[in-house]
Amino acid sequence: MTRTVYLNGQWLPETEAKVSVFDRGFMFADAIYEVTAVIGGKLIDYAGHAGRLKRSLASLNIAAPVSDEDMLALHREILARNGMTDGLIYLQISRGAQDRDFLFTNDLIPTFVMFTQSRPVLGNPKWGKGISVITMLEGRWEQRQIKTVQLLYSSLAKMEAQKQGADDAFFVENGFITEASSSNAHIVTKAGTLVTRDLSNALLHGITRGSVLDLARRAGLTVEERGFTPAEAKDAAEVFITSATNFVMPVTRIDGQPVGDGKPGPVSQTLLQAYIEDRLASAI
């Protein structure tokens, strides 16, 4: 079944949606994106994603293509047009198109694309067994707090992880883990403290990350926001990642070494269920 996508004010079959070859998103990765999970036809953590979208656009001085109200309306309409109740909504906004030049004018009209991916968000089979990761050197640009489409290094990292029989990669910079290839990384120490990297331009300011930390504190867990090393992660009681696509995903092996007993731990499992219940209750 052909999906209906949104492109610059038009609703089109995906086979008919075309973007200029001179678009700066294509030429220079001069674009940002967001992804929002959908469960039962409702948007999960939408306010957080909408807020980060505005921050990303402002960081690159790209004009918002529509108002806040219209953005929410478009999210609802793309669900209705595709008959989707569970899955993901992706959007990308580039600076626009002009003849190829490193310099750009300030009057470009942004290119705005939205599309859906239907999937059973609550049926992730890896929640029950966890994932394995490898560690590798950080190689992305320094402004990682901006959610840009510069994902080549992350894509290559995932391919290398697959080649080594793993699911994902933890990036390491100056001896500390920054994050996974497309998610934030967390550990639970043997003393029961949840540790996650403090916010900076070294990592994406994850919306799910923030929600999960809030839930952890509400549950009485001690939370420390600081850097941690690969050695600390391998010695932790639990390790997990957070993202809009996986929510809370246990990591059970790092560089081939089991984390704890090699099975998803109670903290990550509890936070996963708490996140689902809390976010479903506040979904719009």
ChimeraX attribute file (.defattr): number of C-alpha atoms within 10 A of each C-alpha:
attribute: neighborCount
match mode: 1-to-1
recipient: residues
	/A:1	5
	/A:2	9
	/A:3	17
	/A:4	22
	/A:5	21
	/A:6	22
	/A:7	19
	/A:8	16
	/A:9	12
	/A:10	11
	/A:11	16
	/A:12	15
	/A:13	13
	/A:14	14
	/A:15	10
	/A:16	10
	/A:17	15
	/A:18	10
	/A:19	16
	/A:20	12
	/A:21	13
	/A:22	15
	/A:23	21
	/A:24	23
	/A:25	24
	/A:26	16
	/A:27	15
	/A:28	16
	/A:29	16
	/A:30	18
	/A:31	26
	/A:32	22
	/A:33	22
	/A:34	19
	/A:35	20
	/A:36	23
	/A:37	25
	/A:38	30
	/A:39	21
	/A:40	14
	/A:41	17
	/A:42	19
	/A:43	25
	/A:44	24
	/A:45	21
	/A:46	21
	/A:47	15
	/A:48	15
	/A:49	20
	/A:50	17
	/A:51	12
	/A:52	20
	/A:53	22
	/A:54	14
	/A:55	15
	/A:56	19
	/A:57	22
	/A:58	13
	/A:59	13
	/A:60	15
	/A:61	11
	/A:62	22
	/A:63	17
	/A:64	17
	/A:65	17
	/A:66	13
	/A:67	9
	/A:68	13
	/A:69	8
	/A:70	11
	/A:71	14
	/A:72	16
	/A:73	11
	/A:74	16
	/A:75	21
	/A:76	16
	/A:77	14
	/A:78	20
	/A:79	23
	/A:80	12
	/A:81	12
	/A:82	17
	/A:83	13
	/A:84	19
	/A:85	18
	/A:86	21
	/A:87	21
	/A:88	24
	/A:89	21
	/A:90	15
	/A:91	20
	/A:92	20
	/A:93	25
	/A:94	28
	/A:95	28
	/A:96	22
	/A:97	20
	/A:98	16
	/A:99	11
	/A:100	13
	/A:101	11
	/A:102	8
	/A:103	6
	/A:104	14
	/A:105	8
	/A:106	10
	/A:107	10
	/A:108	14
	/A:109	16
	/A:110	21
	/A:111	21
	/A:112	22
	/A:113	20
	/A:114	21
	/A:115	20
	/A:116	24
	/A:117	15
	/A:118	16
	/A:119	16
	/A:120	14
	/A:121	18
	/A:122	14
	/A:123	8
	/A:124	13
	/A:125	8
	/A:126	13
	/A:127	19
	/A:128	13
	/A:129	15
	/A:130	20
	/A:131	22
	/A:132	23
	/A:133	24
	/A:134	24
	/A:135	17
	/A:136	17
	/A:137	16
	/A:138	23
	/A:139	12
	/A:140	15
	/A:141	10
	/A:142	12
	/A:143	14
	/A:144	16
	/A:145	18
	/A:146	23
	/A:147	22
	/A:148	22
	/A:149	18
	/A:150	19
	/A:151	14
	/A:152	11
	/A:153	14
	/A:154	19
	/A:155	14
	/A:156	12
	/A:157	25
	/A:158	22
	/A:159	16
	/A:160	17
	/A:161	21
	/A:162	16
	/A:163	10
	/A:164	14
	/A:165	13
	/A:166	19
	/A:167	19
	/A:168	26
	/A:169	27
	/A:170	28
	/A:171	23
	/A:172	19
	/A:173	15
	/A:174	9
	/A:175	13
	/A:176	19
	/A:177	28
	/A:178	29
	/A:179	23
	/A:180	27
	/A:181	21
	/A:182	21
	/A:183	27
	/A:184	24
	/A:185	27
	/A:186	29
	/A:187	26
	/A:188	24
	/A:189	16
	/A:190	12
	/A:191	9
	/A:192	15
	/A:193	15
	/A:194	23
	/A:195	22
	/A:196	24
	/A:197	20
	/A:198	15
	/A:199	15
	/A:200	13
	/A:201	14
	/A:202	19
	/A:203	23
	/A:204	20
	/A:205	19
	/A:206	21
	/A:207	21
	/A:208	25
	/A:209	22
	/A:210	13
	/A:211	17
	/A:212	22
	/A:213	22
	/A:214	14
	/A:215	17
	/A:216	20
	/A:217	12
	/A:218	10
	/A:219	12
	/A:220	8
	/A:221	15
	/A:222	15
	/A:223	16
	/A:224	14
	/A:225	13
	/A:226	11
	/A:227	16
	/A:228	20
	/A:229	15
	/A:230	18
	/A:231	12
	/A:232	15
	/A:233	23
	/A:234	20
	/A:235	18
	/A:236	21
	/A:237	23
	/A:238	27
	/A:239	29
	/A:240	26
	/A:241	24
	/A:242	26
	/A:243	20
	/A:244	22
	/A:245	18
	/A:246	18
	/A:247	25
	/A:248	29
	/A:249	26
	/A:250	31
	/A:251	30
	/A:252	25
	/A:253	23
	/A:254	23
	/A:255	17
	/A:256	14
	/A:257	14
	/A:258	15
	/A:259	22
	/A:260	17
	/A:261	11
	/A:262	19
	/A:263	17
	/A:264	24
	/A:265	22
	/A:266	12
	/A:267	19
	/A:268	26
	/A:269	17
	/A:270	13
	/A:271	19
	/A:272	21
	/A:273	13
	/A:274	17
	/A:275	21
	/A:276	15
	/A:277	12
	/A:278	16
	/A:279	18
	/A:280	17
	/A:281	10
	/A:282	12
	/A:283	17
	/A:284	16
